[in-house]
Structures are given as structure tokens and as C-alpha cells.
């Protein structure tokens, strides 16, 4: 569900009763794709400040703090074909370096206490954020998963990823064998796989699979359809 909140001038996305506050704004001195939300209060050394109950303190409940930018610093790709006798191996490696993504999916899972990370934290008795430990696990997750003042910063991830985009193994049947058939001049067989796996990924989802192509939804994951891999077979007959 998407609606425009007139007071905060932001989009509030509600998922089964959960509200995740963020806004993408272009401000003077900023950059296209800047994401604003809520952050933890920190001291001069970057340490998260807590209240008397050991729970982190949020800056406020409004989308006033820049938490990231969805655009990558640069994109890289490397494709090559290796051949040996009748065999050939083609591969394409894609990489996206830089940029940030926001996971509303993780926010919902933390709020309901059904994520693996929140379960592990309850079992060990503390939550760890960048080396800082918080022993009030229940209070911590009530804060970051609150319907009214969730901390957007906690659900930001690096969009940097490297993946094997495509891999193809091909074999050309030797010409003398093909000529014996007296029908074809060449036969090429290939096994092709696409989007096979990640060589590196920080986010808990495919950073390229965002909620929408709208400018206000770039870099946002909200129970997106998982990315898929495909494996196929190709046969090429030349007469």
C-alpha cells in the first residue's frame, strides 16, 4: 500500500500493518538517489547512545537524516571466451560497486521476530551493531521494528555485488563425423546458465531486484520476487 503523507512529505509504505518510513529527496548540495530516514543518536566517536534501559536513542521519528544513496559508484563487466579444440567456454561476470539499498522485508521480519538474525540475538543474549553490543534484546527490536519510529539506518545495506551473469559450455562435433551424416555441415551443442550465483554480496537480497522503477522506490526491497537462475540447452544444426 502506498500513500503520500502530507506532513512529512514522504512516502510511507504499509505492509500488513507495518509502516516503514523513508523518503528519497533531492536537496541542494545532495545527489539524485539520496535516501532519508531515521538514524541512531551517536557521539563524536560514532558510538550509538542509549537510554537508561540500554536501548539506542533514535534521532527523531521523521525522515530528516540521510541514510544512503541508491546509485552505484560504477558498474563493471568482464566477458571472455576460451576455446580448446572443439570445446569453448564463455563467461560473463557483472559487478556493481557502491550504492545503498533499504530492505523493508528485513524490517518486517525483525518486527515480527521471525528473522534468523533476531533469533540468534535472543539466543546469545545481545544484539551487535558494528562491534557495539546491546543486551536489552527485546527493547532493541521494539525500537528498530516499531511501527511508529523504526530506525531506517538499521535496514540499510551495501548494494555492492559481483555475480556470474552467464556461463556457456559449447562443443562442436568434429566435421568428419558430421559429414558422414550427409545432411548437416556442422552441429554445435551448448549448455547455458544465466544468473547462476553471486561471488560477493552484502545485502540479504538481490540488490538489482528493487521494488519499482519509480524514482521514489529505487534501492528499496519490499518482499520483492526473488531473482531466478536459468539453465538451458542449445543445439545448432547448420545445413
C-alpha positions as a Markdown table, in Angstrom:
| # | Residue | x | y | z |
|---|---|---|---|---|
| 1 | Unk | 0.0 | 0.0 | 0.0 |
| 2 | Unk | 1.5 | 3.4 | -0.9 |
| 3 | Unk | 0.2 | 6.8 | 0.1 |
| 4 | Unk | 1.6 | 10.3 | 0.3 |
| 5 | Unk | 1.9 | 11.7 | 3.8 |
| 6 | Unk | 1.4 | 15.5 | 3.5 |
| 7 | Unk | 3.0 | 16.5 | 6.8 |
| 8 | Unk | 6.3 | 14.6 | 6.3 |
| 9 | Unk | 6.3 | 15.0 | 2.6 |
| 10 | Unk | 7.4 | 11.4 | 2.3 |
| 11 | Unk | 6.1 | 8.0 | 1.2 |
| 12 | Unk | 5.0 | 5.6 | 3.8 |
| 13 | Unk | 4.8 | 2.0 | 2.7 |
| 14 | Unk | 2.5 | -0.2 | 4.8 |
| 15 | Unk | 2.9 | -3.9 | 4.7 |
| 16 | Unk | 0.3 | -5.8 | 6.6 |
| 17 | Unk | 0.0 | -3.1 | 9.2 |
| 18 | Unk | 3.8 | -2.3 | 9.3 |
| 19 | Unk | 4.9 | 1.2 | 8.4 |
| 20 | Unk | 8.5 | 1.8 | 7.2 |
| 21 | Unk | 9.3 | 5.5 | 6.9 |
| 22 | Unk | 11.7 | 6.8 | 4.3 |
| 23 | Unk | 11.8 | 9.3 | 1.6 |
| 24 | Unk | 14.0 | 9.9 | -1.5 |
| 25 | Unk | 14.8 | 13.6 | -1.8 |
| 26 | Unk | 17.0 | 15.8 | -4.0 |
| 27 | Unk | 18.3 | 18.6 | -1.8 |
| 28 | Unk | 20.7 | 21.4 | -2.5 |
| 29 | Unk | 24.2 | 20.0 | -2.3 |
| 30 | Unk | 22.9 | 16.4 | -2.4 |
| 31 | Unk | 22.7 | 13.9 | -5.1 |
| 32 | Unk | 20.0 | 12.2 | -7.1 |
| 33 | Unk | 19.0 | 9.0 | -5.3 |
| 34 | Unk | 19.6 | 10.2 | -1.8 |
| 35 | Unk | 17.6 | 8.2 | 0.8 |
| 36 | Unk | 16.5 | 9.9 | 4.0 |
| 37 | Unk | 15.1 | 8.2 | 7.1 |
| 38 | Unk | 15.9 | 7.9 | 10.8 |
| 39 | Unk | 19.3 | 7.3 | 12.4 |
| 40 | Unk | 20.7 | 6.3 | 15.8 |
| 41 | Unk | 22.0 | 9.2 | 18.0 |
| 42 | Unk | 25.8 | 8.8 | 18.1 |
| 43 | Unk | 28.6 | 10.6 | 20.0 |
| 44 | Unk | 31.6 | 12.2 | 18.3 |
| 45 | Unk | 33.4 | 8.8 | 18.1 |
| 46 | Unk | 30.4 | 7.3 | 16.3 |
| 47 | Unk | 29.2 | 5.2 | 19.3 |
| 48 | Unk | 25.4 | 4.7 | 19.5 |
| 49 | Unk | 23.9 | 6.4 | 22.5 |
| 50 | Unk | 21.5 | 4.6 | 24.8 |
| 51 | Unk | 18.8 | 5.5 | 27.3 |
| 52 | Unk | 18.7 | 4.2 | 31.0 |
| 53 | Unk | 17.3 | 0.9 | 29.7 |
| 54 | Unk | 20.2 | 0.3 | 27.4 |
| 55 | Unk | 18.1 | 0.9 | 24.3 |
| 56 | Unk | 19.6 | 3.0 | 21.5 |
| 57 | Unk | 18.2 | 6.5 | 21.1 |
| 58 | Unk | 16.8 | 7.5 | 17.6 |
| 59 | Unk | 17.4 | 11.0 | 16.3 |
| 60 | Unk | 13.6 | 11.5 | 15.8 |
| 61 | Unk | 10.6 | 10.0 | 14.1 |
| 62 | Unk | 10.9 | 12.0 | 10.9 |
| 63 | Unk | 12.8 | 11.4 | 7.6 |
| 64 | Unk | 15.5 | 14.0 | 8.2 |
| 65 | Unk | 18.7 | 12.1 | 8.1 |
| 66 | Unk | 20.5 | 10.9 | 5.0 |
| 67 | Unk | 21.0 | 7.1 | 5.3 |
| 68 | Unk | 22.4 | 6.4 | 1.9 |
| 69 | Unk | 22.2 | 6.7 | -1.9 |
| 70 | Unk | 20.8 | 4.1 | -4.2 |
| 71 | Unk | 23.2 | 4.8 | -7.2 |
| 72 | Unk | 26.4 | 2.8 | -7.7 |
| 73 | Unk | 29.8 | 4.4 | -8.0 |
| 74 | Unk | 30.4 | 2.4 | -11.1 |
| 75 | Unk | 29.5 | -0.8 | -13.0 |
| 76 | Unk | 31.9 | -3.3 | -14.3 |
| 77 | Unk | 31.6 | -6.3 | -16.6 |
| 78 | Unk | 34.0 | -8.9 | -17.9 |
| 79 | Unk | 33.2 | -11.4 | -20.6 |
| 80 | Unk | 35.6 | -13.8 | -22.3 |
| 81 | Unk | 35.6 | -16.9 | -24.4 |
| 82 | Unk | 38.1 | -19.7 | -24.1 |
| 83 | Unk | 38.5 | -22.4 | -26.8 |
| 84 | Unk | 40.3 | -25.7 | -26.9 |
| 85 | Unk | 39.8 | -27.9 | -30.0 |
| 86 | Unk | 36.1 | -28.4 | -30.3 |
| 87 | Unk | 35.2 | -27.0 | -26.9 |
| 88 | Unk | 34.5 | -23.4 | -25.9 |
| 89 | Unk | 33.8 | -21.8 | -22.6 |
| 90 | Unk | 32.1 | -18.4 | -22.4 |
| 91 | Unk | 31.5 | -16.4 | -19.2 |
| 92 | Unk | 30.2 | -13.0 | -18.2 |
| 93 | Unk | 30.9 | -11.5 | -14.8 |
| 94 | Unk | 28.9 | -8.4 | -13.7 |
| 95 | Unk | 29.7 | -6.2 | -10.8 |
| 96 | Unk | 28.0 | -3.2 | -9.2 |
| 97 | Unk | 30.3 | -1.2 | -6.8 |
| 98 | Unk | 28.9 | 1.2 | -4.3 |
| 99 | Unk | 25.4 | 2.4 | -3.6 |
| 100 | Unk | 23.0 | 1.5 | -0.8 |
| 101 | Unk | 19.7 | -0.4 | -0.6 |
| 102 | Unk | 16.9 | -0.4 | 2.0 |
| 103 | Unk | 15.2 | -3.7 | 3.0 |
| 104 | Unk | 11.6 | -3.2 | 4.2 |
| 105 | Unk | 11.4 | -7.0 | 4.1 |
| 106 | Unk | 14.0 | -7.3 | 6.9 |
| 107 | Unk | 12.2 | -4.6 | 8.9 |
| 108 | Unk | 9.0 | -6.6 | 8.8 |
| 109 | Unk | 10.8 | -9.8 | 9.8 |
| 110 | Unk | 12.6 | -8.1 | 12.7 |
| 111 | Unk | 9.4 | -6.5 | 13.8 |
| 112 | Unk | 7.6 | -9.9 | 14.0 |
| 113 | Unk | 10.7 | -11.6 | 15.5 |
| 114 | Unk | 10.9 | -14.2 | 12.7 |
| 115 | Unk | 14.3 | -13.4 | 11.2 |
| 116 | Unk | 17.3 | -15.6 | 11.8 |
| 117 | Unk | 19.4 | -12.7 | 13.0 |
| 118 | Unk | 16.8 | -11.7 | 15.7 |
| 119 | Unk | 16.6 | -15.3 | 16.7 |
| 120 | Unk | 20.3 | -15.7 | 17.0 |
| 121 | Unk | 20.5 | -12.4 | 19.1 |
| 122 | Unk | 17.9 | -13.7 | 21.5 |
| 123 | Unk | 19.8 | -17.0 | 21.9 |
| 124 | Unk | 23.1 | -15.3 | 22.6 |
| 125 | Unk | 21.6 | -12.6 | 24.8 |
| 126 | Unk | 22.7 | -9.4 | 22.9 |
| 127 | Unk | 22.5 | -7.5 | 19.6 |
| 128 | Unk | 25.7 | -6.4 | 18.0 |
| 129 | Unk | 25.8 | -3.4 | 15.7 |
| 130 | Unk | 29.3 | -2.6 | 14.3 |
| 131 | Unk | 31.0 | -4.1 | 17.2 |
| 132 | Unk | 28.8 | -2.5 | 19.8 |
| 133 | Unk | 26.6 | -4.8 | 22.0 |
| 134 | Unk | 23.1 | -4.2 | 23.3 |
| 135 | Unk | 21.9 | -6.7 | 26.0 |
| 136 | Unk | 18.4 | -5.4 | 26.1 |
| 137 | Unk | 17.4 | -7.5 | 23.0 |
| 138 | Unk | 13.7 | -7.1 | 23.4 |
| 139 | Unk | 14.0 | -3.3 | 23.8 |
| 140 | Unk | 16.3 | -3.0 | 20.9 |
| 141 | Unk | 14.0 | -4.8 | 18.4 |
| 142 | Unk | 11.0 | -2.9 | 19.7 |
| 143 | Unk | 12.9 | 0.3 | 18.8 |
| 144 | Unk | 14.2 | -0.7 | 15.3 |
| 145 | Unk | 11.0 | -2.5 | 14.4 |
| 146 | Unk | 8.5 | -0.1 | 15.9 |
| 147 | Unk | 5.5 | 0.8 | 13.8 |
| 148 | Unk | 5.9 | 4.4 | 14.7 |
| 149 | Unk | 9.6 | 5.2 | 15.0 |
| 150 | Unk | 11.6 | 2.4 | 13.3 |
| 151 | Unk | 15.2 | 3.2 | 12.7 |
| 152 | Unk | 15.7 | 3.2 | 8.9 |
| 153 | Unk | 19.5 | 3.2 | 9.3 |
| 154 | Unk | 19.4 | -0.3 | 10.7 |
| 155 | Unk | 18.0 | -1.8 | 7.5 |
| 156 | Unk | 20.5 | -0.2 | 5.1 |
| 157 | Unk | 22.9 | -2.5 | 3.2 |
| 158 | Unk | 25.7 | -2.0 | 0.7 |
| 159 | Unk | 24.5 | -2.7 | -2.9 |
| 160 | Unk | 28.0 | -3.9 | -3.9 |
| 161 | Unk | 27.8 | -7.3 | -5.6 |
| 162 | Unk | 29.7 | -9.5 | -8.1 |
| 163 | Unk | 27.8 | -12.2 | -9.9 |
| 164 | Unk | 28.3 | -14.8 | -12.6 |
| 165 | Unk | 25.8 | -13.4 | -15.0 |
| 166 | Unk | 26.2 | -16.0 | -17.7 |
| 167 | Unk | 28.2 | -19.2 | -18.4 |
| 168 | Unk | 28.1 | -21.3 | -21.6 |
| 169 | Unk | 29.9 | -24.5 | -22.4 |
| 170 | Unk | 29.8 | -25.5 | -26.1 |
| 171 | Unk | 31.0 | -28.4 | -28.2 |
| 172 | Unk | 31.3 | -28.6 | -31.9 |
| 173 | Unk | 31.0 | -32.1 | -33.3 |
| 174 | Unk | 34.1 | -32.9 | -35.4 |
| 175 | Unk | 33.4 | -32.2 | -39.1 |
| 176 | Unk | 34.3 | -35.7 | -40.4 |
| 177 | Unk | 31.6 | -37.2 | -38.2 |
| 178 | Unk | 29.0 | -34.6 | -39.3 |
| 179 | Unk | 29.9 | -35.1 | -43.0 |
| 180 | Unk | 29.1 | -38.8 | -42.7 |
| 181 | Unk | 25.5 | -37.9 | -41.9 |
| 182 | Unk | 25.4 | -36.2 | -45.4 |
| 183 | Unk | 22.7 | -33.8 | -44.0 |
| 184 | Unk | 24.4 | -31.2 | -41.9 |
| 185 | Unk | 27.6 | -29.2 | -42.4 |
| 186 | Unk | 28.1 | -28.5 | -38.7 |
| 187 | Unk | 26.5 | -29.3 | -35.3 |
| 188 | Unk | 27.1 | -27.2 | -32.2 |
| 189 | Unk | 25.8 | -28.2 | -28.7 |
| 190 | Unk | 25.7 | -25.8 | -25.8 |
| 191 | Unk | 24.8 | -25.8 | -22.1 |
| 192 | Unk | 23.9 | -22.3 | -21.0 |
| 193 | Unk | 23.3 | -20.9 | -17.5 |
| 194 | Unk | 22.3 | -17.4 | -16.6 |
| 195 | Unk | 22.4 | -15.5 | -13.2 |
| 196 | Unk | 23.9 | -18.6 | -11.6 |
| 197 | Unk | 25.3 | -17.3 | -8.3 |
| 198 | Unk | 26.9 | -14.4 | -6.5 |
| 199 | Unk | 30.7 | -14.2 | -6.0 |
| 200 | Unk | 30.1 | -11.4 | -3.5 |
| 201 | Unk | 27.0 | -9.8 | -2.0 |
| 202 | Unk | 26.4 | -7.8 | 1.2 |
| 203 | Unk | 22.6 | -7.3 | 1.1 |
| 204 | Unk | 20.2 | -10.2 | 2.1 |
| 205 | Unk | 18.6 | -9.9 | -1.3 |
| 206 | Unk | 19.5 | -9.3 | -4.9 |
| 207 | Unk | 20.4 | -5.5 | -4.9 |
| 208 | Unk | 19.3 | -5.3 | -8.6 |
| 209 | Unk | 15.8 | -6.5 | -7.8 |
| 210 | Unk | 14.2 | -3.3 | -6.4 |
| 211 | Unk | 10.5 | -2.6 | -5.6 |
| 212 | Unk | 9.8 | -0.4 | -8.6 |
| 213 | Unk | 11.4 | 1.6 | -11.4 |
| 214 | Unk | 9.9 | 4.8 | -9.9 |
| 215 | Unk | 12.4 | 7.4 | -8.7 |
| 216 | Unk | 11.0 | 7.2 | -5.2 |
| 217 | Unk | 11.4 | 3.4 | -5.0 |
| 218 | Unk | 14.9 | 2.8 | -6.3 |
| 219 | Unk | 17.1 | 0.7 | -4.0 |
| 220 | Unk | 14.1 | -0.5 | -1.9 |
| 221 | Unk | 13.3 | -4.1 | -1.2 |
| 222 | Unk | 9.7 | -4.8 | -0.1 |
| 223 | Unk | 9.0 | -8.5 | -0.4 |
| 224 | Unk | 10.3 | -8.5 | -4.0 |
| 225 | Unk | 10.1 | -11.5 | -6.1 |
| 226 | Unk | 13.3 | -13.4 | -5.7 |
| 227 | Unk | 15.7 | -13.4 | -8.6 |
| 228 | Unk | 16.0 | -16.6 | -10.5 |
| 229 | Unk | 18.7 | -18.6 | -12.3 |
| 230 | Unk | 18.1 | -20.4 | -15.6 |
| 231 | Unk | 19.9 | -23.4 | -17.2 |
| 232 | Unk | 19.2 | -24.3 | -20.8 |
| 233 | Unk | 20.4 | -26.5 | -23.6 |
| 234 | Unk | 21.0 | -25.3 | -27.2 |
| 235 | Unk | 21.5 | -27.4 | -30.3 |
| 236 | Unk | 22.5 | -25.6 | -33.6 |
| 237 | Unk | 22.3 | -27.5 | -36.8 |
| 238 | Unk | 23.8 | -25.9 | -40.0 |
| 239 | Unk | 22.8 | -27.3 | -43.4 |
